[in-house]
Amino acid sequence: MGQSNFIKKKNKTEKNMKNFIKKYFKEILLIITIGVVIFLLVKIFTPAPDKSELLKYKLQQLDTKINDLKQKQKDLDDSISNYKKDIQRIDENIENIRSQKTVINNYYEDKAKEIPGWSNKQIDSSLRKRYKF
């Protein structure tokens, strides 16, 4: 019995809503249409902010920053190539020093082999020549 009253009330409410919509359909449609027209008019006639000048300015700023970065990269590349040349020159100097060291080591090895046969006078003379005292 409780459910049948609920169903009756539900059906009655649906009928009332249908009657309301049928009775005021034109007015509801008119209100919705006016709302859409007003929205479109506001949208059309509201001036959009001119962003082209701002965008041009921002693009110019980005271009100058990119060019600055390119110049810095070029400067860094130049300094890297200079450092590479310096490293190559230092490597050549090291190689020259190594070869000179080998020659000097050979000379002193030969002298060291000769010293056991020298007299004290020859040893003194050799040390004076070398250390200039």
VEXDREN-857942 format. One record per residue: residue number from 1; residue in one letter; x, y, z of N, C-alpha, C, O in turn. Coordinates in nm, 2 decimals, padded with zeros to 4 digits, always signed. Atoms other than C-alpha are relative to their C-alpha. Layout:
N
seq,type,n.px,n.py,n.pz,ca.px,ca.py,ca.pz,c.px,c.py,c.pz,o.px,o.py,o.pz
NUM,a,X,Y,Z,X,Y,Z,X,Y,Z,X,Y,Z
...
END
This chain:
133
seq,type,n.px,n.py,n.pz,ca.px,ca.py,ca.pz,c.px,c.py,c.pz,o.px,o.py,o.pz
1,m,+00.08,-00.12,+00.00,+00.00,+00.00,+00.00,+00.09,+00.13,+00.00,+00.05,+00.23,-00.06
2,g,-00.09,-00.11,-00.01,+00.29,+00.23,+00.08,+00.07,+00.03,-00.14,+00.09,+00.14,-00.18
3,q,-00.07,-00.02,+00.13,+00.45,+00.17,-00.26,-00.10,+00.05,-00.10,-00.06,+00.13,-00.19
4,s,+00.10,-00.05,+00.10,+00.13,+00.23,-00.45,-00.02,+00.15,+00.02,-00.04,+00.22,-00.08
5,n,+00.02,-00.14,-00.02,+00.09,+00.57,-00.29,+00.13,+00.08,-00.05,+00.11,+00.18,-00.11
6,f,-00.13,-00.06,+00.05,+00.46,+00.65,-00.37,-00.01,+00.00,-00.16,+00.03,+00.11,-00.21
7,i,+00.01,+00.01,+00.14,+00.40,+00.54,-00.73,-00.10,+00.10,-00.05,-00.08,+00.17,-00.16
8,k,+00.11,-00.10,+00.04,+00.08,+00.75,-00.75,+00.06,+00.14,+00.01,+00.03,+00.22,-00.08
9,k,-00.06,-00.14,-00.01,+00.27,+01.06,-00.62,+00.10,+00.02,-00.10,+00.11,+00.13,-00.16
10,k,-00.10,-00.02,+00.10,+00.55,+01.00,-00.86,-00.06,+00.02,-00.13,-00.02,+00.11,-00.20
11,n,+00.07,-00.02,+00.12,+00.31,+00.97,-01.15,-00.06,+00.14,-00.01,-00.06,+00.20,-00.11
12,k,+00.06,-00.13,+00.00,+00.13,+01.28,-01.04,+00.10,+00.11,-00.02,+00.07,+00.21,-00.08
13,t,-00.11,-00.09,+00.02,+00.46,+01.47,-01.01,+00.04,+00.01,-00.14,+00.07,+00.12,-00.19
14,e,-00.04,+00.01,+00.14,+00.56,+01.36,-01.35,-00.10,+00.07,-00.09,-00.06,+00.15,-00.18
15,k,+00.10,-00.06,+00.08,+00.23,+01.47,-01.50,+00.00,+00.15,+00.02,-00.01,+00.23,-00.07
16,n,-00.01,-00.15,-00.03,+00.26,+01.81,-01.32,+00.12,+00.06,-00.08,+00.10,+00.17,-00.13
17,m,-00.12,-00.05,+00.06,+00.61,+01.86,-01.46,-00.02,+00.00,-00.15,+00.01,+00.10,-00.22
18,k,+00.03,+00.00,+00.14,+00.50,+01.76,-01.81,-00.10,+00.11,-00.04,-00.08,+00.18,-00.14
19,n,+00.09,-00.11,+00.02,+00.21,+02.00,-01.79,+00.07,+00.13,+00.01,+00.04,+00.22,-00.07
20,f,-00.08,-00.13,-00.02,+00.44,+02.28,-01.66,+00.08,+00.02,-00.13,+00.09,+00.14,-00.18
21,i,-00.09,-00.02,+00.12,+00.68,+02.22,-01.95,-00.08,+00.03,-00.12,-00.04,+00.11,-00.20
22,k,+00.08,-00.02,+00.12,+00.40,+02.20,-02.21,-00.06,+00.15,+00.01,-00.06,+00.22,-00.09
23,k,+00.06,-00.13,-00.01,+00.24,+02.52,-02.07,+00.10,+00.11,-00.02,+00.06,+00.21,-00.08
24,y,-00.10,-00.10,+00.01,+00.56,+02.72,-02.05,+00.12,-00.03,-00.09,+00.23,+00.03,-00.08
25,f,-00.10,+00.04,+00.10,+00.76,+02.56,-02.33,+00.06,+00.12,-00.07,+00.18,+00.14,-00.08
26,k,-00.05,-00.12,+00.08,+00.78,+02.88,-02.54,+00.08,+00.09,+00.09,+00.18,+00.15,+00.04
27,e,-00.07,-00.09,-00.09,+00.89,+03.09,-02.24,+00.14,-00.05,+00.04,+00.23,+00.02,+00.04
28,i,-00.13,+00.07,-00.03,+01.16,+02.84,-02.14,+00.10,+00.01,-00.11,+00.21,+00.04,-00.10
29,l,-00.09,+00.00,+00.12,+01.29,+02.82,-02.49,+00.05,+00.14,-00.03,+00.16,+00.16,-00.07
30,l,-00.03,-00.14,+00.02,+01.28,+03.20,-02.52,+00.11,+00.05,+00.10,+00.21,+00.12,+00.06
31,i,-00.10,-00.03,-00.10,+01.49,+03.24,-02.20,+00.13,-00.06,-00.03,+00.24,+00.01,-00.03
32,i,-00.13,+00.06,+00.04,+01.75,+02.99,-02.31,+00.06,+00.06,-00.13,+00.18,+00.09,-00.13
33,t,-00.05,-00.06,+00.13,+01.77,+03.15,-02.66,+00.06,+00.14,+00.03,+00.16,+00.17,-00.02
34,i,-00.05,-00.14,-00.03,+01.81,+03.50,-02.51,+00.13,-00.02,+00.08,+00.23,+00.06,+00.05
35,g,-00.12,+00.02,-00.08,+02.08,+03.37,-02.27,+00.12,-00.04,-00.10,+00.23,+00.02,-00.09
36,v,-00.11,+00.04,+00.09,+02.28,+03.21,-02.56,+00.03,+00.12,-00.09,+00.15,+00.14,-00.12
37,v,-00.03,-00.12,+00.09,+02.24,+03.53,-02.78,+00.08,+00.10,+00.08,+00.18,+00.15,+00.03
38,i,-00.08,-00.10,-00.08,+02.36,+03.75,-02.49,+00.14,-00.05,+00.02,+00.24,+00.03,+00.01
39,f,-00.14,+00.05,-00.02,+02.66,+03.52,-02.43,+00.08,+00.02,-00.13,+00.19,+00.06,-00.12
40,l,-00.07,-00.01,+00.13,+02.75,+03.52,-02.80,+00.03,+00.15,-00.03,+00.14,+00.18,-00.08
41,l,-00.02,-00.14,+00.02,+02.71,+03.90,-02.82,+00.12,+00.05,+00.09,+00.20,+00.13,+00.04
42,v,-00.11,-00.04,-00.09,+02.94,+03.95,-02.52,+00.13,-00.05,-00.05,+00.23,+00.02,-00.05
43,k,-00.12,+00.06,+00.05,+03.19,+03.71,-02.66,+00.05,+00.07,-00.13,+00.17,+00.09,-00.14
44,i,-00.04,-00.06,+00.13,+03.19,+03.87,-03.01,+00.05,+00.15,+00.02,+00.15,+00.18,-00.03
45,f,-00.03,-00.15,-00.01,+03.20,+04.24,-02.90,+00.10,+00.03,+00.11,+00.14,+00.15,+00.12
46,t,-00.10,-00.03,-00.10,+03.44,+04.21,-02.61,+00.14,+00.00,-00.08,+00.18,-00.11,-00.13
47,p,-00.12,+00.00,+00.08,+03.77,+04.32,-02.76,+00.11,-00.09,+00.07,+00.13,-00.08,+00.19
48,a,-00.11,+00.08,-00.05,+04.05,+04.07,-02.72,+00.12,+00.08,+00.01,+00.15,+00.17,-00.07
49,p,-00.12,-00.08,-00.02,+04.37,+04.21,-02.58,+00.10,-00.02,-00.11,+00.11,-00.14,-00.16
50,d,-00.10,+00.01,+00.11,+04.63,+04.28,-02.85,+00.12,-00.06,+00.05,+00.21,+00.00,+00.12
51,k,-00.12,+00.07,-00.05,+04.89,+04.02,-02.78,+00.11,+00.00,-00.10,+00.22,-00.05,-00.07
52,s,-00.11,+00.01,+00.10,+05.08,+04.06,-03.10,+00.12,+00.08,+00.04,+00.23,+00.03,+00.02
53,e,-00.11,-00.08,-00.04,+05.30,+04.34,-02.97,+00.08,-00.07,+00.11,+00.20,-00.08,+00.11
54,l,-00.07,+00.07,-00.11,+05.37,+04.15,-02.65,+00.07,-00.12,-00.05,+00.18,-00.15,+00.00
55,l,-00.06,+00.12,+00.05,+05.44,+03.83,-02.84,+00.13,+00.04,-00.08,+00.23,-00.03,-00.07
56,k,-00.12,-00.05,+00.08,+05.68,+04.02,-03.08,+00.11,+00.03,+00.10,+00.23,+00.00,+00.08
57,y,-00.10,-00.04,-00.10,+05.86,+04.17,-02.78,+00.07,-00.13,+00.07,+00.19,-00.14,+00.08
58,k,-00.05,+00.12,-00.06,+05.89,+03.83,-02.61,+00.09,-00.08,-00.10,+00.19,-00.14,-00.06
59,l,-00.08,+00.07,+00.10,+06.02,+03.67,-02.93,+00.13,+00.07,-00.02,+00.23,+00.00,-00.04
60,q,-00.13,-00.07,+00.01,+06.28,+03.94,-02.97,+00.09,-00.03,+00.12,+00.21,-00.04,+00.10
61,q,-00.08,+00.02,-00.11,+06.39,+03.89,-02.62,+00.06,-00.14,+00.00,+00.18,-00.17,+00.03
62,l,-00.05,+00.14,+00.02,+06.42,+03.51,-02.68,+00.11,-00.01,-00.10,+00.21,-00.08,-00.08
63,d,-00.10,+00.00,+00.11,+06.61,+03.57,-03.00,+00.13,+00.06,+00.05,+00.24,+00.01,+00.02
64,t,-00.12,-00.06,-00.05,+06.86,+03.80,-02.82,+00.07,-00.10,+00.10,+00.19,-00.11,+00.10
65,k,-00.06,+00.10,-00.09,+06.91,+03.54,-02.55,+00.06,-00.12,-00.07,+00.17,-00.17,-00.03
66,i,-00.06,+00.12,+00.08,+06.96,+03.26,-02.80,+00.13,+00.05,-00.07,+00.22,-00.03,-00.07
67,n,-00.12,-00.05,+00.07,+07.21,+03.48,-02.99,+00.11,+00.01,+00.10,+00.23,-00.02,+00.08
68,d,-00.10,-00.01,-00.11,+07.39,+03.55,-02.66,+00.06,-00.14,+00.04,+00.18,-00.16,+00.05
69,l,-00.04,+00.13,-00.03,+07.40,+03.18,-02.58,+00.09,-00.06,-00.11,+00.19,-00.13,-00.09
70,k,-00.08,+00.05,+00.11,+07.53,+03.10,-02.93,+00.14,+00.06,+00.00,+00.24,+00.00,-00.02
71,q,-00.13,-00.07,-00.01,+07.81,+03.36,-02.88,+00.08,-00.06,+00.11,+00.20,-00.08,+00.10
72,k,-00.07,+00.06,-00.11,+07.90,+03.22,-02.55,+00.05,-00.14,-00.03,+00.16,-00.18,+00.01
73,q,-00.04,+00.13,+00.05,+07.91,+02.87,-02.70,+00.12,+00.01,-00.09,+00.21,-00.07,-00.08
74,k,-00.11,-00.02,+00.09,+08.14,+02.99,-02.97,+00.13,+00.04,+00.07,+00.23,-00.01,+00.05
75,d,-00.12,-00.04,-00.08,+08.37,+03.16,-02.72,+00.05,-00.12,+00.08,+00.17,-00.14,+00.09
76,l,-00.04,+00.12,-00.08,+08.37,+02.84,-02.51,+00.08,-00.10,-00.10,+00.18,-00.16,-00.06
77,d,-00.07,+00.09,+00.10,+08.46,+02.63,-02.83,+00.14,+00.05,-00.03,+00.23,-00.02,-00.04
78,d,-00.13,-00.05,+00.03,+08.74,+02.87,-02.91,+00.10,-00.02,+00.12,+00.21,-00.06,+00.10
79,s,-00.09,+00.02,-00.12,+08.88,+02.85,-02.55,+00.04,-00.14,+00.01,+00.15,-00.18,+00.05
80,i,-00.03,+00.15,-00.01,+08.85,+02.47,-02.56,+00.11,-00.03,-00.11,+00.20,-00.11,-00.08
81,s,-00.10,+00.03,+00.10,+09.05,+02.46,-02.89,+00.13,+00.06,+00.04,+00.24,+00.00,+00.02
82,n,-00.12,-00.05,-00.05,+09.31,+02.69,-02.73,+00.06,-00.09,+00.11,+00.18,-00.11,+00.11
83,y,-00.04,+00.09,-00.10,+09.33,+02.46,-02.43,+00.06,-00.13,-00.06,+00.16,-00.18,-00.01
84,k,-00.05,+00.12,+00.06,+09.37,+02.16,-02.66,+00.14,+00.03,-00.06,+00.23,-00.06,-00.06
85,k,-00.13,-00.03,+00.06,+09.66,+02.34,-02.84,+00.11,+00.01,+00.11,+00.22,-00.04,+00.09
86,d,-00.09,-00.01,-00.11,+09.82,+02.42,-02.51,+00.04,-00.14,+00.06,+00.15,-00.17,+00.09
87,i,-00.03,+00.13,-00.04,+09.79,+02.06,-02.40,+00.09,-00.08,-00.09,+00.18,-00.15,-00.05
88,q,-00.09,+00.06,+00.10,+09.94,+01.94,-02.72,+00.14,+00.05,+00.01,+00.24,-00.03,+00.00
89,r,-00.13,-00.06,-00.01,+10.23,+02.18,-02.68,+00.07,-00.05,+00.13,+00.19,-00.08,+00.13
90,i,-00.05,+00.06,-00.12,+10.28,+02.06,-02.32,+00.04,-00.14,-00.01,+00.15,-00.19,+00.03
91,d,-00.03,+00.14,+00.02,+10.27,+01.70,-02.43,+00.13,-00.01,-00.08,+00.22,-00.10,-00.06
92,e,-00.12,+00.00,+00.08,+10.54,+01.78,-02.69,+00.12,+00.03,+00.09,+00.23,-00.03,+00.08
93,n,-00.11,-00.04,-00.09,+10.75,+01.95,-02.42,+00.04,-00.12,+00.09,+00.16,-00.15,+00.12
94,i,-00.02,+00.12,-00.09,+10.71,+01.64,-02.19,+00.08,-00.10,-00.08,+00.17,-00.16,-00.03
95,e,-00.07,+00.10,+00.08,+10.82,+01.41,-02.47,+00.15,+00.04,-00.03,+00.24,-00.04,-00.02
96,n,-00.14,-00.05,+00.02,+11.13,+01.63,-02.54,+00.08,-00.02,+00.13,+00.19,-00.06,+00.13
97,i,-00.06,+00.01,-00.13,+11.21,+01.63,-02.17,+00.04,-00.15,+00.02,+00.14,-00.18,+00.08
98,r,-00.03,+00.14,-00.02,+11.18,+01.25,-02.16,+00.12,-00.05,-00.09,+00.20,-00.12,-00.04
99,s,-00.11,+00.04,+00.08,+11.41,+01.21,-02.45,+00.14,+00.06,+00.05,+00.24,-00.01,+00.05
100,q,-00.12,-00.06,-00.06,+11.66,+01.45,-02.30,+00.04,-00.07,+00.13,+00.16,-00.09,+00.15
101,k,-00.03,+00.07,-00.12,+11.64,+01.27,-01.97,+00.06,-00.14,-00.03,+00.16,-00.18,+00.04
102,t,-00.06,+00.13,+00.04,+11.71,+00.94,-02.15,+00.15,+00.02,-00.04,+00.24,-00.06,+00.00
103,v,-00.14,-00.03,+00.04,+12.02,+01.10,-02.31,+00.09,+00.03,+00.12,+00.20,-00.02,+00.13
104,i,-00.08,-00.03,-00.12,+12.14,+01.24,-01.98,+00.02,-00.12,+00.09,+00.13,-00.14,+00.14
105,n,-00.02,+00.13,-00.08,+12.08,+00.91,-01.80,+00.10,-00.09,-00.06,+00.19,-00.15,+00.01
106,n,-00.10,+00.08,+00.07,+12.28,+00.73,-02.06,+00.14,+00.06,+00.02,+00.24,-00.02,+00.05
107,y,-00.13,-00.07,-00.02,+12.57,+00.99,-02.02,+00.05,-00.03,+00.14,+00.16,-00.07,+00.15
108,y,-00.04,+00.02,-00.13,+12.57,+00.95,-01.65,+00.02,-00.14,+00.04,+00.11,-00.18,+00.12
109,e,-00.03,+00.14,-00.02,+12.55,+00.58,-01.66,+00.14,-00.04,-00.05,+00.22,-00.11,+00.01
110,d,-00.14,+00.02,+00.05,+12.86,+00.58,-01.88,+00.10,+00.06,+00.09,+00.21,+00.00,+00.12
111,k,-00.09,-00.06,-00.09,+13.03,+00.82,-01.64,+00.02,-00.08,+00.13,+00.13,-00.10,+00.18
112,a,-00.01,+00.08,-00.13,+12.94,+00.60,-01.34,+00.08,-00.12,-00.03,+00.15,-00.17,+00.07
113,k,-00.08,+00.11,+00.03,+13.10,+00.31,-01.51,+00.15,+00.03,-00.01,+00.23,-00.05,+00.02
114,e,-00.14,-00.04,+00.01,+13.42,+00.51,-01.57,+00.06,+00.03,+00.13,+00.18,+00.02,+00.15
115,i,-00.05,-00.06,-00.12,+13.45,+00.65,-01.22,+00.08,-00.11,+00.08,+00.18,-00.07,+00.14
116,p,-00.08,+00.10,-00.08,+13.57,+00.32,-01.05,+00.14,+00.00,-00.04,+00.23,-00.04,+00.04
117,g,-00.14,+00.01,+00.05,+13.88,+00.34,-01.26,+00.07,+00.14,+00.02,+00.19,+00.14,-00.01
118,w,-00.06,-00.13,-00.02,+13.95,+00.71,-01.18,+00.08,+00.01,+00.13,+00.05,-00.06,+00.22
119,s,-00.07,-00.04,-00.13,+14.19,+00.85,-00.93,-00.08,+00.11,+00.07,-00.17,+00.16,+00.02
120,n,+00.07,-00.11,-00.08,+14.09,+01.09,-00.66,+00.01,+00.13,-00.07,-00.08,+00.21,-00.06
121,k,-00.02,-00.13,+00.07,+14.23,+01.38,-00.86,-00.09,+00.02,-00.11,-00.15,+00.12,-00.13
122,q,+00.10,-00.01,+00.11,+14.02,+01.30,-01.16,-00.14,+00.01,+00.05,-00.22,+00.09,-00.01
123,i,+00.13,-00.01,-00.06,+13.71,+01.26,-00.94,-00.02,+00.15,+00.04,-00.13,+00.20,+00.01
124,d,+00.01,-00.14,-00.04,+13.78,+01.60,-00.78,-00.02,+00.10,-00.12,-00.10,+00.19,-00.12
125,s,+00.00,-00.08,+00.12,+13.84,+01.76,-01.12,-00.14,-00.01,-00.07,-00.20,+00.10,-00.11
126,s,+00.13,+00.02,+00.06,+13.51,+01.62,-01.26,-00.11,+00.06,+00.08,-00.20,+00.13,+00.03
127,l,+00.10,-00.06,-00.08,+13.31,+01.73,-00.96,+00.01,+00.15,-00.01,-00.10,+00.22,+00.00
128,r,-00.02,-00.15,+00.01,+13.46,+02.09,-00.98,-00.06,+00.05,-00.13,-00.12,+00.15,-00.14
129,k,+00.06,-00.04,+00.13,+13.36,+02.11,-01.35,-00.15,+00.00,+00.01,-00.22,+00.09,-00.04
130,r,+00.14,+00.01,+00.00,+13.02,+01.99,-01.28,-00.07,+00.10,+00.09,-00.17,+00.16,+00.05
131,y,+00.07,-00.08,-00.10,+12.93,+02.19,-00.97,+00.07,+00.14,+00.00,+00.02,+00.22,+00.08
132,k,-00.06,-00.13,+00.02,+13.16,+02.49,-01.06,+00.04,+00.06,+00.14,-00.01,+00.17,+00.17
133,f,-00.05,-00.05,-00.13,+13.33,+02.53,-00.72,+00.15,-00.01,+00.01,+00.21,+00.03,+00.11
END
